[in-house]
Amino acid sequence: MRIISGSLRGRTYKAPQDPGVRPISGRIKKSLFDIIRGLLPDCRFLDLFAGTGAVGIEALSLGAGHVVFVDLDKDCVANIQATVTCMGVGARARSVFGNALSDLSWLPFRAGVQQFDLIFLGPPYKDLEKRPLAYSGKAMARVAAANLLAPKGWMICMHQVKEDVPAPEGFERVRREKYGDTFLDFFREKAAS
């Protein structure tokens, strides 16, 4: 894995050798960070379904103030923590073992952050037998129910184009980008009427 921009640009790190962990493509990652670059300095960033940690590590490289990585695979959590420590940004990062599809009310306590300015969700599209998983809508509903998004924050979901991903109650999709079989959807809380 290679960091593509920011203070850690060009640094490489090892990704877990797990067939269930699918890293974000370089093209999608570049586009994502071109869109959110101006929101990153000193922000509180949550990387759910973190896997390799590629998205959160890129956010750290571009100046995010604090990044929390959440994954259900203990090897991924340990690998991310070792990577950020080795790169000298461990003080601004925390890797947490947890299920993003469960009640997330525990997250602020474990993360040390009440709300996040940017939340990225990159759930797996399919299981090892290639069956669709459709985790995106459920995970976003859990984020909304736990009130994890700060006012004026963005929740960004990367999902397979065939997966129907409605906005959680009280949210609206404000942008969609398509890359092959992948959508990046950007959500914000609806303005009070």
C-alpha positions in Angstrom: 0.0 0.0 0.0 1.3 3.5 -0.8 0.3 6.9 0.6 -0.5 9.2 -2.4 -0.4 12.7 -0.9 0.4 14.9 2.1 3.2 14.7 4.6 3.6 10.9 4.4 3.4 10.9 0.6 5.3 8.0 -1.0 5.5 6.0 2.3 4.5 2.3 1.9 3.1 -0.2 4.4 1.9 -3.7 4.4 -1.8 -4.6 4.1 -3.2 -7.7 5.8 -3.0 -10.8 3.6 -6.7 -11.7 4.1 -8.9 -12.4 1.1 -11.8 -10.8 2.8 -10.0 -7.4 3.0 -10.4 -5.4 -0.2 -8.4 -2.2 -0.2 -9.8 1.0 -1.8 -8.5 1.5 -5.4 -5.9 4.2 -5.9 -8.2 6.0 -8.4 -11.1 6.1 -6.0 -8.9 7.1 -3.1 -7.4 10.0 -5.1 -10.8 11.2 -6.2 -12.2 11.0 -2.6 -9.3 13.1 -1.2 -9.5 15.6 -4.0 -13.1 16.2 -3.0 -12.6 16.4 0.8 -9.1 17.8 1.0 -10.2 21.3 2.2 -12.2 19.6 5.1 -9.3 17.6 6.5 -7.0 20.0 8.4 -7.5 19.3 12.2 -10.8 17.4 11.5 -12.0 14.4 13.5 -12.2 11.5 11.0 -13.8 8.1 11.5 -12.8 5.2 9.2 -15.4 2.4 9.6 -14.7 -1.0 8.2 -11.1 0.2 8.1 -9.5 -3.0 6.7 -6.1 -1.9 5.5 -6.5 1.6 7.1 -5.8 3.2 3.7 -8.4 5.9 3.9 -7.7 6.9 7.5 -3.9 6.9 7.0 -4.3 9.1 3.9 -6.5 11.5 6.1 -3.7 11.6 8.7 -1.1 12.4 6.0 -3.3 15.3 4.8 -3.6 16.8 8.3 -6.6 15.3 10.0 -6.3 16.1 13.7 -7.5 12.7 15.0 -8.5 9.5 13.1 -10.3 6.6 14.6 -10.2 3.3 12.8 -12.8 0.6 13.5 -12.7 -2.9 12.2 -14.1 -6.3 13.2 -10.8 -8.1 12.3 -8.3 -8.0 15.2 -5.4 -8.5 12.8 -6.5 -5.4 10.8 -6.8 -3.4 14.0 -3.3 -4.4 15.1 -1.8 -3.8 11.7 -3.2 -0.3 11.4 -2.0 0.6 14.9 1.5 -0.7 14.1 1.5 1.2 10.8 0.5 4.6 12.3 2.9 4.2 15.2 5.8 3.3 12.8 5.0 6.4 10.7 5.0 8.7 13.7 1.4 9.6 13.6 0.2 7.3 16.3 -0.6 10.1 18.7 -3.3 11.3 16.4 -4.8 7.9 15.7 -6.7 5.1 17.5 -7.5 1.7 16.2 -10.6 0.1 17.8 -11.9 -3.5 17.5 -15.7 -3.3 17.0 -18.7 -4.2 14.8 -19.9 -1.2 12.7 -23.2 -3.0 12.2 -24.0 -3.1 15.9 -25.2 -0.3 18.2 -22.4 2.2 18.0 -23.2 4.1 21.2 -19.9 2.6 22.7 -17.7 4.3 20.1 -17.3 7.8 21.6 -16.1 6.3 24.9 -13.6 3.9 23.2 -12.5 6.4 20.7 -12.2 9.4 23.0 -14.1 11.5 20.5 -17.8 12.3 20.8 -18.5 13.3 17.2 -16.7 13.3 13.9 -16.4 15.9 11.1 -15.9 13.2 8.4 -17.1 9.6 8.6 -16.0 7.2 5.8 -17.7 3.8 5.5 -16.2 1.2 3.2 -18.0 -2.0 4.0 -17.2 -5.2 2.0 -19.4 -5.7 -1.0 -19.5 -9.5 -1.0 -18.6 -12.5 1.2 -15.9 -15.0 0.2 -18.6 -17.0 -1.8 -19.3 -13.8 -3.8 -22.7 -13.3 -2.3 -23.7 -9.6 -1.9 -23.6 -8.3 1.7 -25.4 -4.9 1.5 -24.1 -3.5 4.8 -24.0 0.1 3.8 -27.5 1.2 4.7 -27.5 -0.6 8.1 -24.1 0.8 9.1 -25.1 4.4 8.2 -28.3 4.0 10.2 -26.1 2.9 13.2 -23.9 6.0 12.8 -27.0 8.2 12.7 -28.6 6.5 15.7 -25.4 7.0 17.8 -25.3 10.7 16.7 -21.6 10.3 15.6 -21.6 13.0 12.9 -20.8 16.5 14.0 -23.0 19.4 12.8 -22.1 20.3 9.2 -20.1 17.0 8.9 -20.1 14.6 6.0 -20.8 10.9 6.0 -19.3 9.2 2.9 -20.2 5.7 1.9 -18.4 3.6 -0.7 -20.6 0.8 -2.1 -21.3 -1.4 -5.0 -23.6 0.2 -7.6 -26.2 -2.6 -7.4 -26.6 -1.9 -3.6 -29.5 0.4 -2.8 -28.3 2.8 -0.2 -31.0 5.1 1.1 -30.1 8.1 3.2 -30.6 7.5 6.9 -33.6 9.3 8.5 -32.7 13.0 8.9 -30.0 12.8 6.2 -29.8 13.6 2.5 -27.4 12.5 -0.2 -25.7 15.7 -1.6 -23.3 14.1 -4.0 -22.6 10.9 -5.9 -19.5 9.9 -7.9 -19.3 6.7 -9.9 -16.1 4.6 -10.6 -16.8 1.4 -12.5 -18.9 -0.8 -10.2 -18.5 1.6 -7.2 -20.4 4.6 -6.0 -19.1 7.2 -3.5 -22.1 8.8 -1.9 -21.8 11.9 0.3 -24.5 12.5 2.9 -25.2 15.4 5.3 -27.9 16.1 7.9 -30.9 17.8 6.4 -31.2 21.4 7.2 -33.9 22.3 9.7 -37.0 23.6 7.9 
